[in-house]
Amino acid sequence: MVYTPRSARHGVLLVGTVAVLGLLTACGDGDGARGNPPITVSGTAAPVQDATRGPASASAPVSTRTVPVGAVSSSAPVTTASPGGGTAAAARPATGGRCHTSELRASVGRNDPGAGQENFPLVLTNRSGRTCTLHGYPGAAFVNASGAQLGPDPKREPGSPATVVLKPGQSAWAGLTFSNPEITGAKTATPAALLVTPPDERDHLKVPWSGGPVPVSGNSSSVRLTVLSPGTGP
């Protein structure tokens, strides 16, 4: 048996204890024991607030999704609720502008005579699929079977023109009046048709005439037109 002095044994025990403590420290520090700095992760979100439960637990994983401002296109179609509970694209009616000749139908209503006057409603009806307008006086001319005009153009009765809005299928009318030729002794002719020109248009509509003789010359031979009004007659 080899004898070891007490001081030597005490030194060996102290060195062993230090070595064990060093190993334990190295195992607990991980990367920090090797001198590497801690890693910082960018974009860490703050705790999500909940109105009923307060801040969420910091230990619970937080999932966030950010929608950029302006990410939704402003050109997307606007939708409105449909009667069935779904959605439908907002409809824009096709409106505006005056009525063109091709969008109208002309007719002559029944004579409403009175006080020596013959009074016929001249009616313009919107046969298009859009809303359009009429303003002022129509043009008119009597013609024979060959298309030649009979008598001068009708004169305009004084009035206050107003814009008449016609939805599809709606009508406006103007009064076509003249004195009874049998009373005035004016020269007459029986037209085959009446040519009707809508306000501000060049093309006309041709309407068969069944109203009998009209004055074409002589005393009190003037035919007159009133401004357009909504409807089909008085």
Contacts in CASP RR format, 6 or more apart in sequence:
PFRMAT RR
TARGET T0000
AUTHOR 0000-0000-0000
METHOD contacts of the structure
MODEL  1
MVYTPRSARHGVLLVGTVAVLGLLTACGDGDGARGNPPITVSGTAAPVQD
ATRGPASASAPVSTRTVPVGAVSSSAPVTTASPGGGTAAAARPATGGRCH
TSELRASVGRNDPGAGQENFPLVLTNRSGRTCTLHGYPGAAFVNASGAQL
GPDPKREPGSPATVVLKPGQSAWAGLTFSNPEITGAKTATPAALLVTPPD
ERDHLKVPWSGGPVPVSGNSSSVRLTVLSPGTGP
25 33 0 8 1.000
26 33 0 8 1.000
32 38 0 8 1.000
45 62 0 8 1.000
45 64 0 8 1.000
47 55 0 8 1.000
47 56 0 8 1.000
47 57 0 8 1.000
47 58 0 8 1.000
47 62 0 8 1.000
48 55 0 8 1.000
48 56 0 8 1.000
48 62 0 8 1.000
48 64 0 8 1.000
49 55 0 8 1.000
49 56 0 8 1.000
50 56 0 8 1.000
56 62 0 8 1.000
77 89 0 8 1.000
77 90 0 8 1.000
78 89 0 8 1.000
78 90 0 8 1.000
79 87 0 8 1.000
79 88 0 8 1.000
79 89 0 8 1.000
79 90 0 8 1.000
80 87 0 8 1.000
80 88 0 8 1.000
80 89 0 8 1.000
80 90 0 8 1.000
81 87 0 8 1.000
81 88 0 8 1.000
82 88 0 8 1.000
93 130 0 8 1.000
93 131 0 8 1.000
94 129 0 8 1.000
94 130 0 8 1.000
94 131 0 8 1.000
95 130 0 8 1.000
95 131 0 8 1.000
95 132 0 8 1.000
96 130 0 8 1.000
96 131 0 8 1.000
96 132 0 8 1.000
96 133 0 8 1.000
97 132 0 8 1.000
97 133 0 8 1.000
98 132 0 8 1.000
98 133 0 8 1.000
98 134 0 8 1.000
98 135 0 8 1.000
98 198 0 8 1.000
98 199 0 8 1.000
98 200 0 8 1.000
98 201 0 8 1.000
99 124 0 8 1.000
99 126 0 8 1.000
99 128 0 8 1.000
99 132 0 8 1.000
99 133 0 8 1.000
99 134 0 8 1.000
99 166 0 8 1.000
99 198 0 8 1.000
100 132 0 8 1.000
100 198 0 8 1.000
100 201 0 8 1.000
101 197 0 8 1.000
101 198 0 8 1.000
101 201 0 8 1.000
101 202 0 8 1.000
101 203 0 8 1.000
101 204 0 8 1.000
101 205 0 8 1.000
102 203 0 8 1.000
103 126 0 8 1.000
103 127 0 8 1.000
103 128 0 8 1.000
103 129 0 8 1.000
103 130 0 8 1.000
103 132 0 8 1.000
104 124 0 8 1.000
104 125 0 8 1.000
104 126 0 8 1.000
104 127 0 8 1.000
104 128 0 8 1.000
104 198 0 8 1.000
104 205 0 8 1.000
105 124 0 8 1.000
105 125 0 8 1.000
105 127 0 8 1.000
105 205 0 8 1.000
106 122 0 8 1.000
106 123 0 8 1.000
106 124 0 8 1.000
106 125 0 8 1.000
106 196 0 8 1.000
106 205 0 8 1.000
106 206 0 8 1.000
106 207 0 8 1.000
107 122 0 8 1.000
107 123 0 8 1.000
107 125 0 8 1.000
107 207 0 8 1.000
108 120 0 8 1.000
108 121 0 8 1.000
108 122 0 8 1.000
108 123 0 8 1.000
108 176 0 8 1.000
108 194 0 8 1.000
108 207 0 8 1.000
108 209 0 8 1.000
108 210 0 8 1.000
108 211 0 8 1.000
109 120 0 8 1.000
109 121 0 8 1.000
109 122 0 8 1.000
109 123 0 8 1.000
109 232 0 8 1.000
109 233 0 8 1.000
110 120 0 8 1.000
110 121 0 8 1.000
111 118 0 8 1.000
111 119 0 8 1.000
111 120 0 8 1.000
111 211 0 8 1.000
112 119 0 8 1.000
112 120 0 8 1.000
112 121 0 8 1.000
112 234 0 8 1.000
113 119 0 8 1.000
113 180 0 8 1.000
116 179 0 8 1.000
116 180 0 8 1.000
116 183 0 8 1.000
117 177 0 8 1.000
117 178 0 8 1.000
117 179 0 8 1.000
117 180 0 8 1.000
118 177 0 8 1.000
118 178 0 8 1.000
118 179 0 8 1.000
118 180 0 8 1.000
119 175 0 8 1.000
119 176 0 8 1.000
119 177 0 8 1.000
120 175 0 8 1.000
120 176 0 8 1.000
120 177 0 8 1.000
120 211 0 8 1.000
121 173 0 8 1.000
121 174 0 8 1.000
121 175 0 8 1.000
121 176 0 8 1.000
121 232 0 8 1.000
121 233 0 8 1.000
121 234 0 8 1.000
122 138 0 8 1.000
122 140 0 8 1.000
122 173 0 8 1.000
122 174 0 8 1.000
122 175 0 8 1.000
122 176 0 8 1.000
122 194 0 8 1.000
122 196 0 8 1.000
122 225 0 8 1.000
123 171 0 8 1.000
123 172 0 8 1.000
123 173 0 8 1.000
123 231 0 8 1.000
123 232 0 8 1.000
123 233 0 8 1.000
124 134 0 8 1.000
124 138 0 8 1.000
124 166 0 8 1.000
124 171 0 8 1.000
124 172 0 8 1.000
124 173 0 8 1.000
124 196 0 8 1.000
124 198 0 8 1.000
124 228 0 8 1.000
125 166 0 8 1.000
125 169 0 8 1.000
125 170 0 8 1.000
125 171 0 8 1.000
126 132 0 8 1.000
126 166 0 8 1.000
126 167 0 8 1.000
126 168 0 8 1.000
126 169 0 8 1.000
126 170 0 8 1.000
126 171 0 8 1.000
127 168 0 8 1.000
127 169 0 8 1.000
128 168 0 8 1.000
129 168 0 8 1.000
130 168 0 8 1.000
131 165 0 8 1.000
131 166 0 8 1.000
131 167 0 8 1.000
131 168 0 8 1.000
132 165 0 8 1.000
132 166 0 8 1.000
133 163 0 8 1.000
133 164 0 8 1.000
133 165 0 8 1.000
133 166 0 8 1.000
134 163 0 8 1.000
134 164 0 8 1.000
134 166 0 8 1.000
134 172 0 8 1.000
134 198 0 8 1.000
134 199 0 8 1.000
134 228 0 8 1.000
135 161 0 8 1.000
135 162 0 8 1.000
135 163 0 8 1.000
135 164 0 8 1.000
135 199 0 8 1.000
135 200 0 8 1.000
135 228 0 8 1.000
136 161 0 8 1.000
136 162 0 8 1.000
136 199 0 8 1.000
136 227 0 8 1.000
136 228 0 8 1.000
137 156 0 8 1.000
137 161 0 8 1.000
137 174 0 8 1.000
137 199 0 8 1.000
137 225 0 8 1.000
137 226 0 8 1.000
137 227 0 8 1.000
137 228 0 8 1.000
138 174 0 8 1.000
138 196 0 8 1.000
138 197 0 8 1.000
138 198 0 8 1.000
138 199 0 8 1.000
138 225 0 8 1.000
138 228 0 8 1.000
139 153 0 8 1.000
139 154 0 8 1.000
139 196 0 8 1.000
139 197 0 8 1.000
139 198 0 8 1.000
139 199 0 8 1.000
139 204 0 8 1.000
139 225 0 8 1.000
140 153 0 8 1.000
140 154 0 8 1.000
140 176 0 8 1.000
140 194 0 8 1.000
140 195 0 8 1.000
140 196 0 8 1.000
140 197 0 8 1.000
140 223 0 8 1.000
140 225 0 8 1.000
141 149 0 8 1.000
141 153 0 8 1.000
141 154 0 8 1.000
141 194 0 8 1.000
141 195 0 8 1.000
141 204 0 8 1.000
142 149 0 8 1.000
142 150 0 8 1.000
142 151 0 8 1.000
142 189 0 8 1.000
142 191 0 8 1.000
142 193 0 8 1.000
142 194 0 8 1.000
142 195 0 8 1.000
142 209 0 8 1.000
142 214 0 8 1.000
142 216 0 8 1.000
142 223 0 8 1.000
143 149 0 8 1.000
143 150 0 8 1.000
143 191 0 8 1.000
143 192 0 8 1.000
143 193 0 8 1.000
143 194 0 8 1.000
143 195 0 8 1.000
144 150 0 8 1.000
144 189 0 8 1.000
144 191 0 8 1.000
144 192 0 8 1.000
145 192 0 8 1.000
147 192 0 8 1.000
147 193 0 8 1.000
150 189 0 8 1.000
150 191 0 8 1.000
150 214 0 8 1.000
150 216 0 8 1.000
151 189 0 8 1.000
151 216 0 8 1.000
151 217 0 8 1.000
151 221 0 8 1.000
152 222 0 8 1.000
152 223 0 8 1.000
154 176 0 8 1.000
154 222 0 8 1.000
154 223 0 8 1.000
154 224 0 8 1.000
154 225 0 8 1.000
155 222 0 8 1.000
155 223 0 8 1.000
155 224 0 8 1.000
155 225 0 8 1.000
156 224 0 8 1.000
156 225 0 8 1.000
156 226 0 8 1.000
157 177 0 8 1.000
157 224 0 8 1.000
157 225 0 8 1.000
157 226 0 8 1.000
157 227 0 8 1.000
159 226 0 8 1.000
159 227 0 8 1.000
160 227 0 8 1.000
161 227 0 8 1.000
161 228 0 8 1.000
162 227 0 8 1.000
162 229 0 8 1.000
164 172 0 8 1.000
164 228 0 8 1.000
164 229 0 8 1.000
164 230 0 8 1.000
166 172 0 8 1.000
170 230 0 8 1.000
170 231 0 8 1.000
171 230 0 8 1.000
171 231 0 8 1.000
171 232 0 8 1.000
172 228 0 8 1.000
172 229 0 8 1.000
172 230 0 8 1.000
172 231 0 8 1.000
173 228 0 8 1.000
173 229 0 8 1.000
173 231 0 8 1.000
173 232 0 8 1.000
173 233 0 8 1.000
174 225 0 8 1.000
174 226 0 8 1.000
174 227 0 8 1.000
174 228 0 8 1.000
174 229 0 8 1.000
175 225 0 8 1.000
175 226 0 8 1.000
175 233 0 8 1.000
176 194 0 8 1.000
176 223 0 8 1.000
176 224 0 8 1.000
176 225 0 8 1.000
177 223 0 8 1.000
177 224 0 8 1.000
177 225 0 8 1.000
177 226 0 8 1.000
178 214 0 8 1.000
178 215 0 8 1.000
178 221 0 8 1.000
178 222 0 8 1.000
178 223 0 8 1.000
178 224 0 8 1.000
179 186 0 8 1.000
179 215 0 8 1.000
179 220 0 8 1.000
179 221 0 8 1.000
179 222 0 8 1.000
181 187 0 8 1.000
181 188 0 8 1.000
181 213 0 8 1.000
181 214 0 8 1.000
181 215 0 8 1.000
181 221 0 8 1.000
184 215 0 8 1.000
184 219 0 8 1.000
184 220 0 8 1.000
184 221 0 8 1.000
185 218 0 8 1.000
185 219 0 8 1.000
185 220 0 8 1.000
186 215 0 8 1.000
186 216 0 8 1.000
186 217 0 8 1.000
186 218 0 8 1.000
186 219 0 8 1.000
186 220 0 8 1.000
186 221 0 8 1.000
187 215 0 8 1.000
187 216 0 8 1.000
187 217 0 8 1.000
187 218 0 8 1.000
187 221 0 8 1.000
188 213 0 8 1.000
188 214 0 8 1.000
188 215 0 8 1.000
188 216 0 8 1.000
189 213 0 8 1.000
189 214 0 8 1.000
189 216 0 8 1.000
190 209 0 8 1.000
190 212 0 8 1.000
190 213 0 8 1.000
190 214 0 8 1.000
191 209 0 8 1.000
191 212 0 8 1.000
191 214 0 8 1.000
192 208 0 8 1.000
192 209 0 8 1.000
193 206 0 8 1.000
193 207 0 8 1.000
193 208 0 8 1.000
193 209 0 8 1.000
194 206 0 8 1.000
194 207 0 8 1.000
194 209 0 8 1.000
195 204 0 8 1.000
195 205 0 8 1.000
195 206 0 8 1.000
195 207 0 8 1.000
196 204 0 8 1.000
196 205 0 8 1.000
196 206 0 8 1.000
196 207 0 8 1.000
197 203 0 8 1.000
197 204 0 8 1.000
197 205 0 8 1.000
198 205 0 8 1.000
199 228 0 8 1.000
214 223 0 8 1.000
215 221 0 8 1.000
215 222 0 8 1.000
215 223 0 8 1.000
END
